[in-house]
Amino acid sequence: GQTNYSASKAAVSTMIVSWAKELGRFGIRTGCIAPGLVETAMAAQMRPEMREMFIKSIPAQRLAEVEELAHAAKFIFENDYFTGRTLELDGGTRV
């Protein structure tokens, strides 16, 4: 049941590339963050056995912290050469 989710995530990444090409001439940069599961109230509601199974599948062996997402956003804002790309902040789950 992940087709819709995967297709949507891929569409956003492709959109960011297109926007960079279309809007760059106006000095507009684009960027995207594709997070894995983040340590939030939603993640805390997972059944313990499901949470543990999910964490074991992450090469980093943990969930992302909200502060790490903020750090990624800060990087995108502050780096004037970053545009048209997606930062995958997923602990290495994508192969």
N, C-alpha and C positions, 0 to 999 in steps of 0.2 A: 503494500500500500504506500509506496514512496514515489510513485511516478509523478504525481502532481507537485509534490514538494521539490523533487529534483529538477523538474522542468522549470519551475518558478525560479529556483536559485540560479540555474544556468541562464535564464532570460535576463535576470538582473545583472549578472556579470557581463553579458553581451551588450546590454543597454549602456553600461558604464563606458565600454570601449567606444561605442557609437557616439555617445555624447561627447567624449573627449575629442573625437575627430571633428564633430560638428561645432562644438562650442569653444574649442581651443583658440580659434582666431579672435575671439572676443575676450580672451584672457581668463576664461572660465575653466577651472580644472575639475575633474570628477574623480571620485574614489568610492570604494565600497568595502565593507567589512563583512565577511561571511563567518560568523562564529559557530563553533560547535555548541554543545550544551554548557550553559553558564550557571555558576553557583548562585541561584536566585530562589525566591519563594516557590516558584514552579518546580524547580529541580528538587527542592527539599520535600515536596509532596510525593515524589516517586516512591513506590514500594521499595524497601531496602534491598531486597534480592535483585530487583530490576536495575536499581541504581548501581549496585556493586558489579553486576554483569556488564553494564554499559561502561563503567569506569575501567574495567579490565580490558575493554576493546580499544581504549585510547592509549597510543604509545606513550604519552606524557603521564599516564596513570592518574589523572585527576581532571576535574572540571575547570573551566576557565573562571577567573575572578572578574567581577565587573570592572575593577580598576584596570585590568589588562585590556579590556575593550576600550576604555577611555584613553589609555596610552596609545593604542593603535589609531584612534581618531585624531589624537593630538599630532601623531606623526604625519598623517595625511594632510592636516591643516598647515603644519609648519614646513613641510617639504615642498617647495615650489616646483620641483621637477616631477613629483608624483602626480600622475594623471592616467585615467583610463584603465586602472587596474583594481583588482579585488585582493584584499588581504585576507587570506584564509587563516583564521585564528581558531583552529580546531584541535590543537594538541597532536596533530599528525594523523588524524583519522582518515583523511583522504589519501588514497593511493594513486 
